[in-house]
Amino acid sequence: MSRTSFFNTFKEIHNQTPLEFFNNKKLERSYNMIFTKQLSVKEVMSNLNYSNSSKF
């Protein structure tokens, strides 16, 4: 499968690009870490490999 074909198929199925999908999953994980595990924002950033708080 070509890269273009993969991206088009992925977008048809998920209604978003792979990067948007990945970022949304990271945001879901961060939300869960903050509100269910009671972790601090710094801990969440560290767990999800965010090096810059502005990117988070």
Biopython code that builds the backbone (N, CA, C, O; Angstrom):
import numpy as np
from Bio.PDB.StructureBuilder import StructureBuilder

atoms = [
    (1, "MET", "N", (0.856, -1.169, 0.000)),
    (1, "MET", "CA", (0.000, 0.000, 0.000)),
    (1, "MET", "C", (0.903, 1.232, 0.000)),
    (1, "MET", "O", (1.852, 1.319, 0.779)),
    (2, "SER", "N", (0.606, 2.146, -0.850)),
    (2, "SER", "CA", (1.404, 3.369, -0.900)),
    (2, "SER", "C", (1.050, 4.276, 0.278)),
    (2, "SER", "O", (0.013, 4.124, 0.924)),
    (3, "ARG", "N", (1.928, 5.198, 0.521)),
    (3, "ARG", "CA", (1.704, 6.145, 1.624)),
    (3, "ARG", "C", (0.424, 6.954, 1.400)),
    (3, "ARG", "O", (-0.368, 7.136, 2.324)),
    (4, "THR", "N", (0.228, 7.431, 0.183)),
    (4, "THR", "CA", (-0.968, 8.218, -0.140)),
    (4, "THR", "C", (-2.224, 7.386, 0.048)),
    (4, "THR", "O", (-3.220, 7.861, 0.594)),
    (5, "SER", "N", (-2.173, 6.158, -0.402)),
    (5, "SER", "CA", (-3.315, 5.264, -0.245)),
    (5, "SER", "C", (-3.621, 5.028, 1.233)),
    (5, "SER", "O", (-4.779, 5.043, 1.649)),
    (6, "PHE", "N", (-2.567, 4.810, 2.019)),
    (6, "PHE", "CA", (-2.750, 4.619, 3.452)),
    (6, "PHE", "C", (-3.423, 5.834, 4.088)),
    (6, "PHE", "O", (-4.394, 5.695, 4.831)),
    (7, "PHE", "N", (-2.901, 7.027, 3.791)),
    (7, "PHE", "CA", (-3.465, 8.242, 4.375)),
    (7, "PHE", "C", (-4.917, 8.437, 3.969)),
    (7, "PHE", "O", (-5.750, 8.807, 4.797)),
    (8, "ASN", "N", (-5.220, 8.195, 2.716)),
    (8, "ASN", "CA", (-6.603, 8.355, 2.252)),
    (8, "ASN", "C", (-7.542, 7.349, 2.909)),
    (8, "ASN", "O", (-8.654, 7.697, 3.306)),
    (9, "THR", "N", (-7.097, 6.115, 3.019)),
    (9, "THR", "CA", (-7.911, 5.079, 3.655)),
    (9, "THR", "C", (-8.097, 5.375, 5.137)),
    (9, "THR", "O", (-9.199, 5.248, 5.672)),
    (10, "PHE", "N", (-7.023, 5.765, 5.790)),
    (10, "PHE", "CA", (-7.088, 6.098, 7.210)),
    (10, "PHE", "C", (-8.080, 7.230, 7.451)),
    (10, "PHE", "O", (-8.889, 7.174, 8.377)),
    (11, "LYS", "N", (-8.009, 8.252, 6.611)),
    (11, "LYS", "CA", (-8.904, 9.397, 6.772)),
    (11, "LYS", "C", (-10.356, 9.010, 6.513)),
    (11, "LYS", "O", (-11.257, 9.518, 7.182)),
    (12, "GLU", "N", (-10.590, 8.134, 5.570)),
    (12, "GLU", "CA", (-11.952, 7.657, 5.311)),
    (12, "GLU", "C", (-12.511, 6.925, 6.525)),
    (12, "GLU", "O", (-13.674, 7.106, 6.886)),
    (13, "ILE", "N", (-11.690, 6.109, 7.146)),
    (13, "ILE", "CA", (-12.138, 5.295, 8.273)),
    (13, "ILE", "C", (-12.305, 6.132, 9.540)),
    (13, "ILE", "O", (-13.314, 6.019, 10.236)),
    (14, "HIS", "N", (-11.314, 6.968, 9.835)),
    (14, "HIS", "CA", (-11.285, 7.686, 11.109)),
    (14, "HIS", "C", (-11.718, 9.146, 11.026)),
    (14, "HIS", "O", (-11.862, 9.816, 12.049)),
    (15, "ASN", "N", (-11.923, 9.630, 9.819)),
    (15, "ASN", "CA", (-12.340, 11.010, 9.597)),
    (15, "ASN", "C", (-11.327, 12.024, 10.142)),
    (15, "ASN", "O", (-11.694, 13.133, 10.529)),
    (16, "GLN", "N", (-10.072, 11.636, 10.165)),
    (16, "GLN", "CA", (-8.973, 12.516, 10.564)),
    (16, "GLN", "C", (-7.670, 11.912, 10.063)),
    (16, "GLN", "O", (-7.598, 10.721, 9.763)),
    (17, "THR", "N", (-6.659, 12.735, 9.977)),
    (17, "THR", "CA", (-5.360, 12.250, 9.510)),
    (17, "THR", "C", (-4.705, 11.409, 10.606)),
    (17, "THR", "O", (-5.106, 11.494, 11.767)),
    (18, "PRO", "N", (-3.712, 10.605, 10.257)),
    (18, "PRO", "CA", (-3.006, 9.835, 11.288)),
    (18, "PRO", "C", (-2.396, 10.724, 12.374)),
    (18, "PRO", "O", (-2.419, 10.364, 13.551)),
    (19, "LEU", "N", (-1.855, 11.876, 11.991)),
    (19, "LEU", "CA", (-1.278, 12.777, 12.986)),
    (19, "LEU", "C", (-2.350, 13.326, 13.918)),
    (19, "LEU", "O", (-2.131, 13.397, 15.127)),
    (20, "GLU", "N", (-3.491, 13.712, 13.389)),
    (20, "GLU", "CA", (-4.588, 14.194, 14.232)),
    (20, "GLU", "C", (-5.062, 13.083, 15.170)),
    (20, "GLU", "O", (-5.335, 13.324, 16.345)),
    (21, "PHE", "N", (-5.154, 11.877, 14.639)),
    (21, "PHE", "CA", (-5.560, 10.728, 15.444)),
    (21, "PHE", "C", (-4.583, 10.501, 16.590)),
    (21, "PHE", "O", (-4.992, 10.333, 17.739)),
    (22, "PHE", "N", (-3.295, 10.498, 16.275)),
    (22, "PHE", "CA", (-2.254, 10.301, 17.272)),
    (22, "PHE", "C", (-2.296, 11.388, 18.347)),
    (22, "PHE", "O", (-2.218, 11.091, 19.539)),
    (23, "ASN", "N", (-2.419, 12.633, 17.926)),
    (23, "ASN", "CA", (-2.474, 13.748, 18.877)),
    (23, "ASN", "C", (-3.721, 13.676, 19.762)),
    (23, "ASN", "O", (-3.652, 13.965, 20.956)),
    (24, "ASN", "N", (-4.839, 13.300, 19.188)),
    (24, "ASN", "CA", (-6.065, 13.162, 19.985)),
    (24, "ASN", "C", (-5.930, 12.048, 21.020)),
    (24, "ASN", "O", (-6.414, 12.181, 22.144)),
    (25, "LYS", "N", (-5.278, 10.958, 20.645)),
    (25, "LYS", "CA", (-5.055, 9.868, 21.600)),
    (25, "LYS", "C", (-4.147, 10.324, 22.743)),
    (25, "LYS", "O", (-4.373, 9.965, 23.898)),
    (26, "LYS", "N", (-3.124, 11.112, 22.422)),
    (26, "LYS", "CA", (-2.241, 11.626, 23.464)),
    (26, "LYS", "C", (-3.007, 12.566, 24.397)),
    (26, "LYS", "O", (-2.787, 12.557, 25.609)),
    (27, "LEU", "N", (-3.890, 13.363, 23.840)),
    (27, "LEU", "CA", (-4.693, 14.258, 24.675)),
    (27, "LEU", "C", (-5.647, 13.474, 25.567)),
    (27, "LEU", "O", (-5.837, 13.828, 26.731)),
    (28, "GLU", "N", (-6.245, 12.423, 25.040)),
    (28, "GLU", "CA", (-7.110, 11.570, 25.858)),
    (28, "GLU", "C", (-6.321, 10.955, 27.008)),
    (28, "GLU", "O", (-6.789, 10.930, 28.146)),
    (29, "ARG", "N", (-5.133, 10.465, 26.709)),
    (29, "ARG", "CA", (-4.293, 9.873, 27.758)),
    (29, "ARG", "C", (-3.931, 10.910, 28.808)),
    (29, "ARG", "O", (-3.962, 10.622, 30.005)),
    (30, "SER", "N", (-3.590, 12.109, 28.370)),
    (30, "SER", "CA", (-3.209, 13.150, 29.327)),
    (30, "SER", "C", (-4.397, 13.521, 30.219)),
    (30, "SER", "O", (-4.240, 13.703, 31.426)),
    (31, "TYR", "N", (-5.573, 13.631, 29.624)),
    (31, "TYR", "CA", (-6.782, 13.929, 30.399)),
    (31, "TYR", "C", (-6.992, 12.859, 31.473)),
    (31, "TYR", "O", (-7.250, 13.174, 32.635)),
    (32, "ASN", "N", (-6.879, 11.595, 31.070)),
    (32, "ASN", "CA", (-7.076, 10.493, 32.022)),
    (32, "ASN", "C", (-6.025, 10.503, 33.124)),
    (32, "ASN", "O", (-6.337, 10.232, 34.283)),
    (33, "MET", "N", (-4.803, 10.810, 32.774)),
    (33, "MET", "CA", (-3.747, 10.854, 33.788)),
    (33, "MET", "C", (-3.986, 11.972, 34.802)),
    (33, "MET", "O", (-3.740, 11.807, 35.997)),
    (34, "ILE", "N", (-4.460, 13.086, 34.316)),
    (34, "ILE", "CA", (-4.685, 14.234, 35.208)),
    (34, "ILE", "C", (-5.905, 14.009, 36.102)),
    (34, "ILE", "O", (-5.858, 14.275, 37.303)),
    (35, "PHE", "N", (-7.000, 13.516, 35.507)),
    (35, "PHE", "CA", (-8.245, 13.455, 36.273)),
    (35, "PHE", "C", (-8.534, 12.120, 36.935)),
    (35, "PHE", "O", (-9.310, 12.080, 37.890)),
    (36, "THR", "N", (-7.951, 11.038, 36.478)),
    (36, "THR", "CA", (-8.209, 9.764, 37.157)),
    (36, "THR", "C", (-7.030, 9.338, 38.028)),
    (36, "THR", "O", (-7.224, 8.780, 39.108)),
    (37, "LYS", "N", (-5.814, 9.598, 37.563)),
    (37, "LYS", "CA", (-4.642, 9.215, 38.348)),
    (37, "LYS", "C", (-4.131, 10.361, 39.207)),
    (37, "LYS", "O", (-3.226, 10.184, 40.024)),
    (38, "GLN", "N", (-4.723, 11.544, 39.015)),
    (38, "GLN", "CA", (-4.359, 12.713, 39.824)),
    (38, "GLN", "C", (-2.886, 13.098, 39.667)),
    (38, "GLN", "O", (-2.257, 13.553, 40.622)),
    (39, "LEU", "N", (-2.340, 12.917, 38.473)),
    (39, "LEU", "CA", (-0.952, 13.309, 38.226)),
    (39, "LEU", "C", (-0.879, 14.800, 37.924)),
    (39, "LEU", "O", (-1.847, 15.399, 37.455)),
    (40, "SER", "N", (0.268, 15.383, 38.196)),
    (40, "SER", "CA", (0.456, 16.796, 37.872)),
    (40, "SER", "C", (0.718, 16.936, 36.370)),
    (40, "SER", "O", (1.020, 15.960, 35.684)),
    (41, "VAL", "N", (0.600, 18.147, 35.887)),
    (41, "VAL", "CA", (0.842, 18.410, 34.477)),
    (41, "VAL", "C", (2.284, 18.071, 34.115)),
    (41, "VAL", "O", (2.542, 17.525, 33.043)),
    (42, "LYS", "N", (3.212, 18.386, 34.992)),
    (42, "LYS", "CA", (4.624, 18.051, 34.735)),
    (42, "LYS", "C", (4.824, 16.544, 34.625)),
    (42, "LYS", "O", (5.569, 16.082, 33.760)),
    (43, "GLU", "N", (4.177, 15.783, 35.479)),
    (43, "GLU", "CA", (4.292, 14.325, 35.426)),
    (43, "GLU", "C", (3.705, 13.779, 34.126)),
    (43, "GLU", "O", (4.269, 12.876, 33.509)),
    (44, "VAL", "N", (2.581, 14.333, 33.725)),
    (44, "VAL", "CA", (1.943, 13.897, 32.482)),
    (44, "VAL", "C", (2.833, 14.230, 31.290)),
    (44, "VAL", "O", (3.015, 13.409, 30.391)),
    (45, "MET", "N", (3.379, 15.430, 31.291)),
    (45, "MET", "CA", (4.283, 15.821, 30.209)),
    (45, "MET", "C", (5.462, 14.869, 30.123)),
    (45, "MET", "O", (5.866, 14.471, 29.031)),
    (46, "SER", "N", (6.002, 14.511, 31.244)),
    (46, "SER", "CA", (7.132, 13.591, 31.274)),
    (46, "SER", "C", (6.729, 12.205, 30.757)),
    (46, "SER", "O", (7.459, 11.600, 29.972)),
    (47, "ASN", "N", (5.591, 11.714, 31.188)),
    (47, "ASN", "CA", (5.113, 10.394, 30.766)),
    (47, "ASN", "C", (4.824, 10.329, 29.269)),
    (47, "ASN", "O", (5.011, 9.284, 28.645)),
    (48, "LEU", "N", (4.374, 11.434, 28.695)),
    (48, "LEU", "CA", (4.012, 11.452, 27.284)),
    (48, "LEU", "C", (5.093, 12.065, 26.397)),
    (48, "LEU", "O", (4.870, 12.322, 25.214)),
    (49, "ASN", "N", (6.256, 12.292, 26.981)),
    (49, "ASN", "CA", (7.418, 12.788, 26.243)),
    (49, "ASN", "C", (7.227, 14.163, 25.605)),
    (49, "ASN", "O", (7.669, 14.405, 24.481)),
    (50, "TYR", "N", (6.576, 15.041, 26.325)),
    (50, "TYR", "CA", (6.507, 16.429, 25.888)),
    (50, "TYR", "C", (7.678, 17.154, 26.560)),
    (50, "TYR", "O", (7.789, 17.173, 27.785)),
    (51, "SER", "N", (8.525, 17.736, 25.758)),
    (51, "SER", "CA", (9.690, 18.428, 26.333)),
    (51, "SER", "C", (9.419, 19.904, 26.573)),
    (51, "SER", "O", (10.130, 20.556, 27.338)),
    (52, "ASN", "N", (8.397, 20.426, 25.924)),
    (52, "ASN", "CA", (8.108, 21.844, 26.022)),
    (52, "ASN", "C", (6.651, 22.031, 26.430)),
    (52, "ASN", "O", (5.755, 21.479, 25.791)),
    (53, "SER", "N", (6.407, 22.793, 27.474)),
    (53, "SER", "CA", (5.029, 22.963, 27.956)),
    (53, "SER", "C", (4.148, 23.696, 26.945)),
    (53, "SER", "O", (2.934, 23.494, 26.938)),
    (54, "SER", "N", (4.721, 24.530, 26.103)),
    (54, "SER", "CA", (3.906, 25.218, 25.098)),
    (54, "SER", "C", (3.378, 24.245, 24.046)),
    (54, "SER", "O", (2.320, 24.482, 23.463)),
    (55, "LYS", "N", (4.098, 23.163, 23.800)),
    (55, "LYS", "CA", (3.626, 22.137, 22.857)),
    (55, "LYS", "C", (2.497, 21.315, 23.474)),
    (55, "LYS", "O", (1.623, 20.808, 22.772)),
    (56, "PHE", "N", (2.533, 21.195, 24.779)),
    (56, "PHE", "CA", (1.510, 20.442, 25.489)),
    (56, "PHE", "C", (0.228, 21.248, 25.548)),
    (56, "PHE", "O", (-0.766, 20.787, 26.110)),
]
sb = StructureBuilder()
sb.init_structure("model")
sb.init_model(0)
sb.init_chain("A")
sb.init_seg("    ")
for serial, (resi, resn, name, xyz) in enumerate(atoms, 1):
    if name == "N":
        sb.init_residue(resn, " ", resi, " ")
    sb.init_atom(name, np.array(xyz, "f"), 0.0, 1.0, " ", f" {name:<3s}", serial, name[0])
structure = sb.get_structure()
